[in-house]
Amino acid sequence: MNYDVIDALITPHGHLDILSKLEVSKLLDHTQGGLYNIFRNCSLAVLSSGSYLDDGKELLERYPGFDIRVVQEERGIKLRVTNAPAVAFVDGTMIKGINEHLFSVLRDVIYVSDEINGNPNFDLNDSAGVTNAVFHILRNADILRPRIDPNRVVCWGGHSITREEYDYTKEVGYQLGLRGLDICTGCGPGAMKGPMKGAAIGHAKQRIIGGQYLGITEPGIIAAEAPNPIVNDLVIMPDIEKRLEAFVRTGHGVVVFPGGVGTAEEILYLLGILLHPDNADIPFPLVFTGPESSSEYFRQIDRFVGSTLGAEAQSRYRIIVNDPVEVALQLKMGIRGVRWFRKETNDAYYFNWRLHIDAEFQTPFFPTHENMRAIVLSRDLPGHLLAANLRRAFSGVVAGNVKDEGIRAIERHGPFEIRGEQQIMEGMDDLLASFVAQNRMKLSGKDYRPCYRIIR
């Protein structure tokens, strides 16, 4: 099948507009640690915004002739795109927001390559070094706001949700926006787009200028979750672990909407951090919410959390069904507590330095068949470490569902095998089966073949 494409020469707007000759050569050289491929694939995802495709492999195969090159001129740089998706253009001119995101990709890919990777000042084998790297990437992207009271709500949830659930996310976003709260999501469609859209209306009604709609993503997932049109700040983190850390370091509270296995991964990541003894007294408002039709979804999540991580983990969140106003009020009050705590402890409003994140949550997990089989899932582990391993298992399922490398690995070697203690495996099997039954694994209209096999 052929898709409409356009060739264009793009001038930067608002982001990186000069590069050294060495940086340009890295982007043109296919052998430089995969830098060109990362830049190309992330750029293609940005240019495909609005295509509602959740399969990274399929996106790359749709546009095999796509190419992007840096053109260095006397007054700066431009980007030459060849066979780019036509959806990124209006009357032959690239949409301004997509143009900005394209140069955000360039900014972050270059910064991580030049300033983070291989830099002795960032020891990525050390927990504090990883956090320092996350901070510098976010600061370089200019999304940290040091002279503003805490007001950023992270919203998690699936791209494959019903229309009723999507409308509900908009209503919650609207109520948050009316109360002056900004929105941060994974930047894609569905539960990532809805809260931003609603908050934009709430901000407009309150005449709030400069509201932030922050999208945080990473190269492995961006092709499946291209930035939605509301995102006005985009950051590409190097991997899923640093992406998740960026959410919890910069967010002042989290709302979780209905989703699938990726949302479960995010929940387990955050609960694992909050279960660490060093974080027992740190306020972090966390609400699970959806319309009445989603109540069973949250009961299943709550049941799984209770059977694996216990009552302490359940005590760290509230479930609110079909009440957007109450969700917004809980977040507003919770963020007031965050502000008070940060002020009393002399912690920054814009970056949660005091939150302890164990190295188990920071070390990149590569979901190969061997690594998936080696995950230890036992209730003999401390709660935060069991949560870390559960997060890895769900991360592997995400990779097998939507990431190019994961999909190809499943095609070559068959489903991932996940092993562990029988009660944990039974709970995971039930939860994943419910996601499949509710069409929460892929976008509507697609048959789902499980990329995993539970071994009891």
C-alpha angles and dihedrals in degrees: 000000000000123000126200113259137183135201117218146160110229128205117207121252119200101336141067109343104161131055136178120245089250091054091049091050091052091054091049096045113085091198098060099105092294092296094139092049092049091050093045096047095046090047092051090052091052091048089051094058109144096027092109093216118148100187116091093194093052092050092054091047093050092062107032091153095054114124135171125194136180114238112200115208135175093264098040138292139312132190122235112206122192124194091359119172108274091221087079092065138068116201089343095308122108115248108256096232091052090048090054092048091049091058090044086060090051091048095051098040091051094044095051091046096047104031108024111031112074094000110136089212089068111054100191090188090064124074095226090046092056092049090049090052091050090051094050094048090052093045092050088052088055095229098123111099109200101178098050128090115247108284109139118119117192112214120200128184144115133297088215102067135132123263090250091053091047092052089049092054088053091052092050090048090050092053091048091049092051087058093053097255122145125221132233122183141155085274099239134109129286115029089007095056100038099064091048092050092049094045091051089059092045091050091048091053091050090045090239109166119198099027111173123233101181123191119195118189142148135224096260096056106028094086089059094041107035115189112276119231095257096062109109097172120043127186126184110206118198097245143355094269094056089043091056092046090051089056095053096039095052101031123087095198139359133228117194119203126188113294143137138255094321090056090049088053091053092048092051091047093054096041090050090055094046091049092060108108092233090062098047095109099038112108114230116163111218124179130179112204146163142139121293090269089063096054093101090052091058092044088057092048091047091048091051093048091048094049094048110027100020138220094315090064091046090054091062095070142043125219113216118180124202098344113109093171092055090048091054092046092050091050093046093051092043092052090052086059090049091052092050092048094048090049093049093048096040091240121151118264092216101049128031099227095162095060108104113223114188119225088245087072095044104047109097112248116213108203101220120152090254094050093047092053090049096057110118113221110181134134088225086080120089110266096252092050093048087051089052091053093045087051090054092051092052090044089058091053090051089052092049091049104047115356118098096228093044094049091050092049090053090048091053102040107018129242124344114255117227118194134182150113111338098241092050091047092049091051093047092047091051093047095048091045089054090052090053092047091050093048091244096134099068138009116284117281097034125109112233123222111189113245091202141058121207112222112200 
